[in-house]
Amino acid sequence: MQTQITVEREDTVATVTLNNPEKMNVLTLAMWRDLGTAMSALSADDTLRCIVLRGAGHKAFAAGADIREFATARSNKDEAREYAQVTSHTMEAIAQCRHPVVAMIHGACVGGGLEIASLCDIRICGESSRFGAPIGQLGLTMSYDELGAVIALAGRAVALEMLLEGRIYSAQEAYAKGLVSRVVADDAVETETLATARRVSRGAPFVARWHKAAARRLADPAPPGAAEIETSFDCFDTEDFRIGVAAFEAKTKPVFKGR
């Protein structure tokens, strides 16, 4: 079966697409697995500087899980546990990705789609996008990993309101609740997201990766140790630091080399 996760690349930006547009990019178990594989491989690629994660078409980023798979992949507790091992591995691959990840959100972003978007670093959506996690209406719970991603993004109160009510939020309400970073006109989502990715990719890659890793580390209540703090000074030994300072003094734009 052809994969429904595609990867394209333009210079230092890779675009990963959830490619199931006929079904609003609902997430099959195979898609979850392939997405994790793709994100892990991209994370290891030092020539990349940014990743765009999107759904195919303009109707949905991802409209949750493929419920038709429940009869064969999640029909009981044992099957659900195995399914969750795959989704948890993929969520970890997205969260731990070394490169900045920007979500391009058209249309519906619910359930598993919202969970995936929550793990991205920047989320840009259109004015008609909608968000939510009405899984309570299926008699299902979010896993700890899934709930943790939403809480880390928008807080406990928002996560519980969303799950307990099962209500779908508009783009503006999602923005107000911290679920998205930016709302633009529907026909500007792709342009704005790709422009954002290019801005990110023009920065020094070591700096972007360090800031991303440090922000994740600071979510841990235990303070960083001396060795971790020491890494914040590593940038001063990079060629990109010298390039950046020289460009500032010359009033030109720096062209970082990633070393």
ChimeraX attribute file (.defattr): number of C-alpha atoms within 10 A of each C-alpha:
attribute: neighborCount
match mode: 1-to-1
recipient: residues
	/A:1	4
	/A:2	5
	/A:3	12
	/A:4	20
	/A:5	21
	/A:6	15
	/A:7	17
	/A:8	11
	/A:9	12
	/A:10	8
	/A:11	10
	/A:12	15
	/A:13	22
	/A:14	19
	/A:15	20
	/A:16	23
	/A:17	21
	/A:18	27
	/A:19	22
	/A:20	21
	/A:21	17
	/A:22	10
	/A:23	13
	/A:24	23
	/A:25	28
	/A:26	26
	/A:27	25
	/A:28	19
	/A:29	18
	/A:30	14
	/A:31	20
	/A:32	23
	/A:33	19
	/A:34	19
	/A:35	27
	/A:36	22
	/A:37	16
	/A:38	17
	/A:39	25
	/A:40	19
	/A:41	12
	/A:42	22
	/A:43	20
	/A:44	12
	/A:45	11
	/A:46	13
	/A:47	14
	/A:48	21
	/A:49	28
	/A:50	28
	/A:51	29
	/A:52	24
	/A:53	24
	/A:54	25
	/A:55	28
	/A:56	23
	/A:57	17
	/A:58	19
	/A:59	20
	/A:60	26
	/A:61	34
	/A:62	31
	/A:63	25
	/A:64	25
	/A:65	19
	/A:66	15
	/A:67	13
	/A:68	10
	/A:69	13
	/A:70	14
	/A:71	10
	/A:72	9
	/A:73	17
	/A:74	18
	/A:75	11
	/A:76	11
	/A:77	9
	/A:78	11
	/A:79	14
	/A:80	13
	/A:81	14
	/A:82	12
	/A:83	16
	/A:84	18
	/A:85	12
	/A:86	17
	/A:87	23
	/A:88	18
	/A:89	18
	/A:90	23
	/A:91	23
	/A:92	17
	/A:93	21
	/A:94	26
	/A:95	22
	/A:96	16
	/A:97	22
	/A:98	26
	/A:99	29
	/A:100	26
	/A:101	28
	/A:102	25
	/A:103	28
	/A:104	25
	/A:105	31
	/A:106	26
	/A:107	23
	/A:108	28
	/A:109	31
	/A:110	26
	/A:111	21
	/A:112	23
	/A:113	26
	/A:114	25
	/A:115	24
	/A:116	25
	/A:117	29
	/A:118	25
	/A:119	24
	/A:120	22
	/A:121	17
	/A:122	20
	/A:123	22
	/A:124	25
	/A:125	31
	/A:126	24
	/A:127	18
	/A:128	16
	/A:129	26
	/A:130	24
	/A:131	23
	/A:132	26
	/A:133	25
	/A:134	20
	/A:135	19
	/A:136	13
	/A:137	12
	/A:138	8
	/A:139	7
	/A:140	9
	/A:141	13
	/A:142	16
	/A:143	12
	/A:144	9
	/A:145	16
	/A:146	21
	/A:147	17
	/A:148	16
	/A:149	22
	/A:150	22
	/A:151	17
	/A:152	14
	/A:153	21
	/A:154	18
	/A:155	15
	/A:156	14
	/A:157	10
	/A:158	17
	/A:159	21
	/A:160	14
	/A:161	11
	/A:162	19
	/A:163	19
	/A:164	14
	/A:165	13
	/A:166	15
	/A:167	13
	/A:168	18
	/A:169	19
	/A:170	17
	/A:171	25
	/A:172	20
	/A:173	14
	/A:174	22
	/A:175	18
	/A:176	12
	/A:177	16
	/A:178	14
	/A:179	27
	/A:180	26
	/A:181	15
	/A:182	19
	/A:183	21
	/A:184	19
	/A:185	13
	/A:186	16
	/A:187	12
	/A:188	14
	/A:189	21
	/A:190	20
	/A:191	12
	/A:192	18
	/A:193	24
	/A:194	18
	/A:195	12
	/A:196	17
	/A:197	24
	/A:198	17
	/A:199	11
	/A:200	20
	/A:201	21
	/A:202	17
	/A:203	19
	/A:204	23
	/A:205	24
	/A:206	22
	/A:207	16
	/A:208	18
	/A:209	17
	/A:210	17
	/A:211	15
	/A:212	19
	/A:213	17
	/A:214	16
	/A:215	11
	/A:216	13
	/A:217	14
	/A:218	11
	/A:219	10
	/A:220	9
	/A:221	7
	/A:222	8
	/A:223	11
	/A:224	13
	/A:225	8
	/A:226	8
	/A:227	8
	/A:228	12
	/A:229	12
	/A:230	10
	/A:231	11
	/A:232	13
	/A:233	10
	/A:234	13
	/A:235	16
	/A:236	10
	/A:237	10
	/A:238	15
	/A:239	14
	/A:240	22
	/A:241	20
	/A:242	15
	/A:243	16
	/A:244	18
	/A:245	12
	/A:246	14
	/A:247	14
	/A:248	12
	/A:249	8
	/A:250	10
	/A:251	9
	/A:252	10
	/A:253	12
	/A:254	19
	/A:255	13
	/A:256	18
	/A:257	15
	/A:258	17
	/A:259	12
